[in-house]
Amino acid sequence: MHSTVSAAALVALIPLAAAHGFVQNVNAGGKDFKLQGPNWVYGSTQDAGWRAGNQDNGFVASDAATLASNQIACHKPLANAIGNAPKQNAAQPGQGPSIPVAAGSPVTVTWNTWPDSHHGPVMNYLAKCPGKCADLADASGLKFFKISQAGLTNPNAANNGGWATDDLIKNNLKNTVTIPSNIAAGEYVLRHEILALHSAGSAGGAQFYPQCINIAVSGGGSANPAGTAGPALYKATDPGVTINIYQKLTGYTIPGPAVIGGAARAFFKKFTA
């Protein structure tokens, strides 16, 4: 009976899992690093991607309480009760080796899928780990600084198709960010995030999809940018969080802290009128 119920629950979740996505691969230094996916809690593969345990590949909600919690840092913990899956209090760091990256070099993340209806900005952050990122219990002590962002890239595009997410889809689900050349060497959490705005016309309708990956930066300089704790990154009332994207827009304010000095301010071609 237990197995029948579990199987039924899994089948019920298939449409949800297919609707969204996760970062399945990271390319750095010309090498590919496969990630198991943050939603899978049973596998034994040890990689650099954080596990969130959200079996439906779901989102982090944009209500005030959730944005003030640690869920927004590296995704929500396991919320369902399928099988014997362990419940978590917070997303857990990957236990495999951190991905080696040279300061000043590009890192390309590839999603397994993304729905074209889920328009919105794409952002990238870093947070310095006090030692090895794999030794962290969770993301509660991390302070994130933004290294790139892109939002409304072409307000004149048909069918609301002028967002960074649309550019990501056109680029074979790939997004490339350059690691700042001046940051100090060490281990960092790369926080790559999509904010889906298709239901953001009402409060709490926006959907955050943060994906965290452990990287080990070599070279670089001595910069240690100040960061922001996950629960302080966004507010439900931010103009870029609650917005009707189906109206005529001439601009868009990307939420969160400003991109740090010396970092690439956009990783997609900017729209020019």
C-alpha positions in Angstrom: 0.0 0.0 0.0 2.8 2.4 0.9 4.6 1.8 -2.4 1.3 2.4 -4.3 0.7 5.7 -2.6 4.3 6.8 -3.2 4.2 5.8 -6.9 0.9 7.8 -7.3 2.5 10.8 -5.7 5.5 10.6 -8.0 3.3 10.4 -11.0 1.3 13.4 -9.8 4.5 15.4 -9.6 5.7 14.7 -13.2 4.0 17.7 -14.8 5.5 20.0 -12.1 8.9 18.6 -12.6 8.7 19.0 -16.3 7.5 22.6 -16.0 10.6 24.0 -14.4 14.2 23.1 -14.4 17.6 23.1 -12.8 21.3 23.7 -13.7 22.5 20.4 -15.0 26.0 21.3 -16.1 28.8 23.8 -15.4 31.6 24.5 -17.8 34.7 26.1 -16.4 38.2 26.1 -17.8 37.0 24.3 -20.9 35.8 21.3 -18.8 32.3 20.2 -18.1 31.1 19.3 -14.6 27.8 17.5 -14.5 25.4 18.3 -11.6 22.9 15.8 -10.3 20.2 18.4 -9.7 19.1 20.1 -6.5 15.9 18.2 -6.3 17.3 14.6 -6.0 18.0 13.4 -2.5 18.4 9.7 -2.9 21.4 9.5 -5.3 25.0 9.0 -4.2 26.7 11.2 -6.8 29.0 13.7 -5.2 29.2 16.9 -7.1 29.4 20.7 -6.5 25.7 21.5 -6.7 23.6 22.2 -3.7 20.7 19.8 -2.8 17.4 21.4 -2.0 15.2 18.3 -1.8 12.3 20.0 -3.6 11.1 17.0 -5.7 8.8 19.1 -7.9 11.6 21.4 -9.1 9.6 24.1 -7.6 10.3 27.7 -6.8 11.0 29.8 -3.7 7.9 32.0 -3.1 8.1 35.8 -3.0 5.9 36.5 0.0 7.5 38.5 2.8 8.0 35.6 5.2 9.7 33.4 2.7 12.0 36.1 1.4 13.1 36.8 5.0 14.0 33.1 5.4 17.1 31.2 4.5 15.1 29.4 1.7 15.9 32.3 -0.7 19.7 31.7 -0.4 20.0 28.3 -2.1 16.4 27.1 -2.5 13.8 25.6 -0.2 14.1 22.4 1.8 12.1 19.3 1.1 8.5 20.1 1.6 6.7 16.9 0.5 6.7 13.5 2.1 7.3 11.1 -0.8 8.7 7.7 0.3 11.2 7.9 3.1 12.9 11.1 1.8 14.6 12.9 4.7 13.2 16.3 5.6 15.7 19.1 5.7 15.7 22.4 7.5 17.7 24.1 4.7 19.4 23.5 1.4 22.6 21.4 1.8 25.9 22.1 0.0 27.3 19.7 -2.5 29.8 17.3 -1.0 31.9 16.8 -4.1 35.0 18.9 -4.9 34.4 22.5 -5.7 34.7 23.3 -9.4 38.1 25.0 -10.1 37.8 28.4 -11.7 40.5 31.0 -12.5 39.6 34.5 -11.5 38.7 36.6 -14.5 37.5 33.6 -16.5 34.0 32.6 -17.7 31.7 30.1 -16.2 28.8 28.7 -18.2 25.8 27.1 -16.5 23.4 25.1 -18.5 19.8 24.4 -17.5 18.1 21.1 -18.4 15.0 23.1 -19.5 13.1 26.4 -19.0 9.5 27.2 -19.9 9.3 30.1 -22.4 6.3 31.5 -20.5 8.4 32.2 -17.4 9.9 35.6 -18.4 12.2 37.4 -16.1 15.7 38.5 -15.1 18.8 36.2 -14.6 21.3 37.1 -11.8 24.6 35.8 -10.6 26.1 36.2 -7.1 29.1 35.0 -5.2 29.6 34.3 -1.5 33.0 33.6 0.1 33.1 30.4 2.2 35.1 30.5 5.4 36.9 27.3 4.4 35.7 24.5 2.2 32.1 25.2 0.9 31.3 21.5 1.3 31.8 21.7 5.0 29.0 24.3 5.5 25.9 23.1 7.2 23.7 25.4 5.2 23.8 28.9 3.6 22.8 30.8 6.7 26.2 32.3 7.2 26.9 33.3 3.6 27.0 36.9 2.4 26.3 37.3 -1.3 27.5 40.0 -3.7 26.1 40.3 -7.2 28.5 39.9 -10.1 26.1 40.1 -13.1 22.5 40.6 -14.0 20.2 41.0 -17.0 16.5 41.8 -17.1 14.4 43.4 -19.8 16.7 43.2 -22.8 14.3 44.2 -25.5 11.0 45.9 -24.5 9.8 45.9 -28.1 10.0 42.1 -28.6 6.8 40.3 -29.5 4.9 38.2 -27.0 6.9 39.5 -24.0 9.9 37.7 -25.4 12.5 40.4 -24.6 13.7 39.1 -21.2 17.0 37.6 -20.1 15.2 34.2 -19.8 14.3 34.4 -23.4 17.9 35.1 -24.3 18.9 32.1 -22.2 16.5 29.8 -24.1 17.8 31.1 -27.4 21.3 30.4 -26.2 20.6 26.7 -25.7 19.7 27.2 -22.1 23.2 28.5 -21.3 24.2 31.5 -19.3 27.8 32.7 -19.0 29.2 34.8 -16.2 32.7 36.1 -15.7 34.3 35.6 -12.3 35.7 39.0 -11.3 39.5 39.1 -11.8 40.1 41.1 -8.6 38.5 38.9 -6.0 40.7 37.0 -3.5 41.4 33.3 -4.2 39.4 30.8 -2.2 36.2 28.8 -2.2 32.9 30.5 -3.1 29.3 29.6 -3.6 28.1 30.7 -7.0 24.5 31.6 -6.7 22.8 31.6 -10.1 19.2 32.7 -10.1 16.2 33.1 -12.4 13.2 35.3 -11.2 10.1 34.3 -13.1 7.6 37.1 -13.4 4.7 35.6 -15.4 2.5 35.7 -12.3 4.1 38.7 -10.6 1.2 41.1 -11.2 -0.1 40.4 -7.7 1.9 40.4 -4.5 3.5 37.1 -3.8 3.2 35.9 -7.4 6.9 36.1 -8.5 8.9 32.9 -8.4 12.6 32.7 -7.5 14.7 29.8 -8.7 18.1 30.1 -7.0 20.8 27.4 -7.8 24.0 27.2 -5.8 27.3 25.7 -6.9 30.6 25.4 -5.1 33.6 26.8 -6.9 37.3 27.2 -6.0 38.8 30.4 -7.4 42.5 30.6 -8.1 44.6 33.7 -8.9 42.8 37.0 -8.6 43.6 39.9 -6.4 42.8 40.9 -2.8 39.2 42.2 -3.1 36.7 40.8 -0.6 33.5 42.5 -1.5 30.9 43.1 1.2 27.9 40.8 0.8 24.3 40.5 1.8 22.7 37.6 3.7 20.1 35.7 1.7 17.1 36.8 3.8 18.1 40.5 3.1 18.5 40.2 -0.7 15.0 41.0 -1.6 11.7 42.4 -0.3 8.2 41.5 -1.5 7.6 45.1 -2.2 10.6 45.6 -4.5 9.4 47.1 -7.8 11.2 44.3 -9.7 9.4 41.6 -7.7 5.8 42.7 -7.9 5.2 43.9 -11.5 2.7 43.3 -14.4 5.0 42.4 -17.3 2.0 42.2 -19.7 1.7 46.0 -19.7 3.9 48.1 -22.0 7.2 48.4 -20.3 10.0 50.8 -21.1 12.3 49.6 -18.4 12.7 47.3 -15.5 14.4 47.6 -12.1 16.3 44.3 -11.3 15.8 43.6 -7.6 18.6 42.9 -5.2 21.9 44.7 -4.5 23.9 46.5 -7.2 26.5 44.6 -9.2 29.9 45.1 -7.6 32.5 47.4 -9.2 34.8 45.6 -11.7 32.3 42.9 -12.5 30.4 42.4 -15.8 27.1 44.2 -15.6 25.3 42.1 -18.1 25.9 38.7 -19.7 23.4 39.0 -22.5 23.4 41.6 -25.3 21.7 44.7 -24.0 18.8 46.2 -25.9 19.3 49.6 -27.4 16.5 51.7 -28.8 
